[in-house]
Amino acid sequence: MIKQVMRDKYFLLLLAPVLIYYVIFKYVPMFGIVISFKNYNLFKGIWDSEWVGLKYYIQFFTNPDAFELIRNTFLLGAYKLLFGFPAPIILALLLNEVRWSIYKRFVQTVSYLPHFISVVVVAGMLTLFLSPTIGFINDVIKAFGFQPINFLMEAGWFRTIYVASGIWQEAGWGSIIYLAALTTVDPQLYEAAEIDGAGRWKRMLHVTLPGIAPAMVILLVLNAGQILEIGFEKVFLLYNPATYETADVISTYVYRTGIVKGNFSYGTAVDLFMGVISFIFVFSANYASRRLGETSLW
């Protein structure tokens, strides 16, 4: 053991900042989950606060809004996975087929840039573009003779806006991993497929996709665990009481009840429930991928 540590000491030193970060900011805060089992009082502290057991978990599950919150969170996450996960794969496959390097680099640069735009700016852009009075989307709608639509005030449009804007912002950045995976595919496989008479479509189907399948499976497992981890900032900036029916998710509910109203124990209980469900999703997706495709995280 000591010999292995001495042999890899420089690699361990490089890894140390990452381990320290996770210990301080990820594992140590886990102690705070005990708040969900107590009637936490900010002035008394954790130890002196009254123990109430599962009171706040029962309170959440008996809340008439609980089903709607879980449904909204799950649907937003599921739509994001269903439509957002294939987007960078498709973009990477298309870019891989482009032979004009200048055009390819231009498309890559343009598709990467939205990732670096802050959520606040994206929300502001959506507000302007979708405005019923000055938004160019409604200008196009009016040009075809239809009435303008107040997209951000209609609950039925919220999920479409959230998912579509997420694809626009992250598809280019997400394609980097798949483009890197494509470089590991043996060129001789393409040559052999071409000799056998396979066109571009069949080469993509039988050579390219199997070559990047391990990367796809790993990212699918990781994304499956984030179905309930809907970004609070974006939802908070785009939703309003008129769209609560489809836009109010668990994270925004925790913010309103746990932070704004000061009910920290209740908010912690709801958030811990999200974490447990996310872990179940990750474990289930990993188990399914290992049994079906023999590729998994562990």
C-alpha positions in Angstrom: 0.0 0.0 0.0 2.8 2.4 1.0 4.7 1.6 -2.2 1.6 2.3 -4.3 1.1 5.6 -2.6 4.7 6.6 -3.1 4.6 5.5 -6.7 1.4 7.5 -7.5 2.1 10.4 -5.1 2.1 13.1 -7.8 -1.2 11.8 -9.3 -2.7 11.7 -5.8 -1.6 15.3 -5.2 -3.3 16.3 -8.4 -6.5 14.5 -7.2 -6.3 16.0 -3.7 -8.1 19.4 -4.5 -11.0 17.5 -6.1 -11.3 15.2 -3.0 -11.1 18.2 -0.6 -13.8 20.0 -2.6 -16.2 17.0 -2.5 -15.6 16.4 1.2 -16.1 20.0 2.2 -19.0 21.0 -0.1 -20.7 17.7 -0.7 -20.2 15.2 2.1 -19.9 17.4 5.2 -23.2 19.3 4.4 -25.0 15.9 4.4 -25.0 16.1 8.1 -27.7 18.8 7.7 -30.3 16.2 6.7 -30.9 15.6 10.4 -32.8 18.9 10.3 -35.6 17.2 8.4 -36.3 15.1 11.5 -36.3 18.0 13.9 -38.4 21.1 14.5 -35.3 23.2 13.6 -35.0 26.5 15.4 -32.3 28.8 14.1 -31.5 30.2 17.5 -31.5 26.9 19.3 -29.3 25.1 16.8 -29.5 21.6 15.5 -28.8 19.7 18.7 -31.2 21.6 20.9 -34.1 21.6 18.4 -37.0 19.3 19.2 -37.0 15.9 17.5 -40.2 15.3 15.5 -39.3 12.2 13.5 -41.2 11.9 10.2 -43.5 14.7 10.8 -42.4 16.9 7.9 -42.3 13.9 5.4 -45.9 13.1 6.3 -46.8 16.7 6.0 -45.4 16.8 2.5 -47.1 13.6 1.3 -50.4 14.7 2.7 -50.1 18.1 1.1 -52.7 18.4 -1.7 -50.1 20.0 -3.9 -47.5 17.2 -3.5 -48.7 15.2 -6.5 -48.8 18.2 -8.8 -45.3 19.2 -7.7 -43.9 15.7 -8.3 -45.7 15.4 -11.6 -44.4 18.8 -12.9 -40.8 18.0 -11.8 -40.9 14.5 -13.3 -42.4 15.6 -16.6 -39.9 18.5 -17.0 -37.0 16.1 -16.3 -38.4 13.3 -18.5 -39.0 15.7 -21.5 -35.5 17.1 -21.0 -34.1 13.6 -21.1 -36.3 12.4 -24.0 -35.6 15.4 -26.3 -32.4 16.9 -24.8 -30.3 13.7 -24.6 -30.4 12.8 -28.3 -29.8 16.3 -29.5 -26.0 16.4 -28.9 -25.6 12.9 -30.3 -27.4 13.9 -33.5 -25.3 17.1 -33.7 -22.1 15.2 -33.2 -23.0 12.7 -35.9 -23.9 15.4 -38.3 -20.6 17.3 -37.6 -18.7 14.1 -38.0 -20.0 13.8 -41.6 -18.9 17.4 -42.5 -15.8 17.4 -44.6 -15.3 21.2 -45.0 -13.2 21.9 -41.9 -13.8 25.7 -41.9 -17.6 25.3 -42.0 -17.4 22.5 -39.3 -15.4 24.7 -36.9 -17.8 27.6 -37.5 -20.8 25.4 -36.6 -19.0 24.1 -33.6 -18.2 27.6 -32.3 -21.7 28.9 -32.9 -23.3 25.8 -31.2 -20.9 26.0 -28.2 -21.5 29.7 -27.4 -25.0 29.5 -25.8 -23.6 27.3 -23.1 -21.6 30.3 -21.7 -24.6 32.5 -21.6 -25.9 32.8 -18.0 -29.4 31.6 -17.1 -30.5 35.1 -16.2 -29.5 36.4 -19.7 -31.3 33.4 -21.3 -34.4 34.1 -19.3 -34.3 37.8 -20.4 -33.8 36.8 -24.0 -36.8 34.4 -23.9 -38.9 37.2 -22.3 -38.1 39.6 -25.1 -38.4 37.1 -27.9 -41.7 35.7 -26.7 -43.3 39.1 -25.7 -46.8 39.5 -27.2 -46.0 43.1 -28.1 -42.3 43.4 -29.2 -41.2 39.7 -29.5 -40.2 38.6 -33.0 -41.9 35.2 -32.5 -45.2 36.9 -32.2 -44.3 39.2 -35.1 -44.0 36.1 -37.3 -47.3 34.8 -35.9 -49.0 38.1 -36.7 -47.5 38.2 -40.2 -49.4 34.9 -40.9 -52.6 36.5 -39.8 -52.9 34.9 -36.3 -53.4 36.5 -33.0 -50.3 37.0 -30.8 -49.7 34.5 -28.0 -48.6 35.5 -24.5 -46.4 32.4 -24.2 -45.0 33.1 -20.7 -48.5 33.5 -19.2 -49.9 30.3 -20.6 -49.2 27.1 -18.5 -49.4 24.9 -21.6 -46.4 26.5 -23.2 -44.0 26.4 -20.2 -42.6 22.9 -20.7 -42.0 23.5 -24.4 -40.2 26.7 -23.7 -38.1 25.2 -20.9 -37.0 22.1 -22.9 -36.5 23.8 -26.2 -34.3 26.6 -24.7 -32.3 24.0 -22.8 -31.6 22.1 -26.0 -30.5 25.3 -27.7 -28.2 26.2 -24.8 -26.6 22.8 -24.2 -26.7 20.7 -27.4 -23.5 22.1 -28.8 -21.5 21.8 -25.5 -22.8 18.3 -24.9 -21.7 17.2 -28.4 -18.0 17.7 -27.4 -18.0 14.4 -25.5 -19.4 12.5 -28.5 -17.0 14.1 -30.9 -14.2 13.0 -28.7 -15.6 9.5 -28.6 -15.8 9.5 -32.4 -12.1 9.9 -32.6 -11.6 6.5 -31.0 -13.5 4.7 -33.7 -11.1 2.7 -35.9 -11.0 4.2 -39.4 -10.4 0.7 -40.8 -13.9 -0.2 -39.8 -15.3 2.5 -42.1 -13.0 1.3 -44.9 -14.2 -2.2 -44.5 -17.9 -1.1 -44.4 -17.4 0.9 -47.5 -15.8 -2.0 -49.3 -18.8 -4.1 -48.4 -21.0 -1.5 -50.1 -22.3 0.4 -47.0 -23.3 4.0 -47.6 -23.0 6.8 -45.2 -26.2 6.0 -43.4 -25.3 2.3 -42.9 -21.8 3.2 -41.8 -23.2 5.6 -39.3 -25.7 3.0 -38.1 -23.4 0.0 -37.9 -20.0 1.6 -37.2 -20.3 5.0 -35.7 -23.1 4.4 -33.2 -21.7 1.2 -31.8 -18.4 3.0 -31.4 -19.8 5.7 -29.2 -22.3 3.5 -27.4 -20.3 3.2 -24.2 -20.2 7.0 -23.8 -23.9 7.2 -24.6 -24.8 4.7 -21.9 -22.7 6.3 -19.2 -24.2 9.8 -19.9 -27.7 8.3 -20.1 -27.2 6.8 -16.6 -26.0 10.1 -15.3 -28.8 12.1 -16.9 -31.4 9.6 -15.6 -30.3 10.5 -12.1 -31.0 14.2 -12.8 -34.6 13.8 -13.9 -35.8 15.4 -10.7 -33.0 17.9 -10.5 -34.6 20.6 -12.5 -32.6 23.8 -12.5 -34.1 26.2 -9.9 -32.8 29.4 -11.5 -34.4 29.0 -14.9 -37.8 27.9 -13.6 -37.8 30.7 -11.0 -37.0 33.3 -13.6 -39.6 32.1 -16.1 -42.6 31.0 -14.1 -45.3 33.1 -12.5 -48.6 32.3 -10.6 -50.4 31.9 -14.0 -48.2 29.0 -14.9 -47.9 27.3 -11.5 -50.1 24.5 -12.9 -47.2 23.2 -15.1 -44.2 25.2 -13.9 -44.1 24.9 -10.2 -41.5 22.2 -9.3 -40.1 20.8 -6.1 -37.1 23.1 -6.0 -39.2 26.3 -6.4 -41.6 24.9 -3.8 -38.7 24.3 -1.4 -37.5 27.8 -1.9 -40.9 29.4 -1.1 -41.7 27.2 1.9 -38.3 26.4 3.2 -36.3 29.6 2.7 -38.8 32.4 2.2 -41.2 31.2 5.0 -38.3 30.0 7.2 -39.5 26.4 7.5 -36.1 24.9 7.1 -37.0 21.4 8.4 -39.9 21.0 5.9 -37.7 22.2 3.0 -34.9 19.8 4.0 -37.3 16.9 4.2 -38.7 17.6 0.7 -35.2 18.1 -0.7 -34.0 14.8 0.8 -36.9 13.0 -0.7 -35.8 14.3 -4.1 -32.3 13.0 -3.5 -33.5 9.5 -2.6 -35.6 9.3 -5.7 -32.7 10.5 -7.9 -30.5 7.8 -6.4 -33.1 5.2 -7.2 -33.2 6.4 -10.8 -29.4 6.3 -11.2 -29.2 2.8 -9.6 -32.1 1.5 -11.8 -30.7 2.9 -15.0 -27.2 1.6 -14.2 -28.6 -1.9 -13.4 -30.6 -1.9 -16.6 -27.7 -0.8 -18.8 -25.4 -3.5 -17.2 -27.9 -6.3 -17.8 -28.9 -5.2 -21.3 -25.7 -3.7 -22.7 -23.0 -4.8 -20.4 -21.9 -1.2 -19.9 -22.3 0.6 -16.6 -20.8 3.0 -14.1 -20.0 0.3 -11.5 
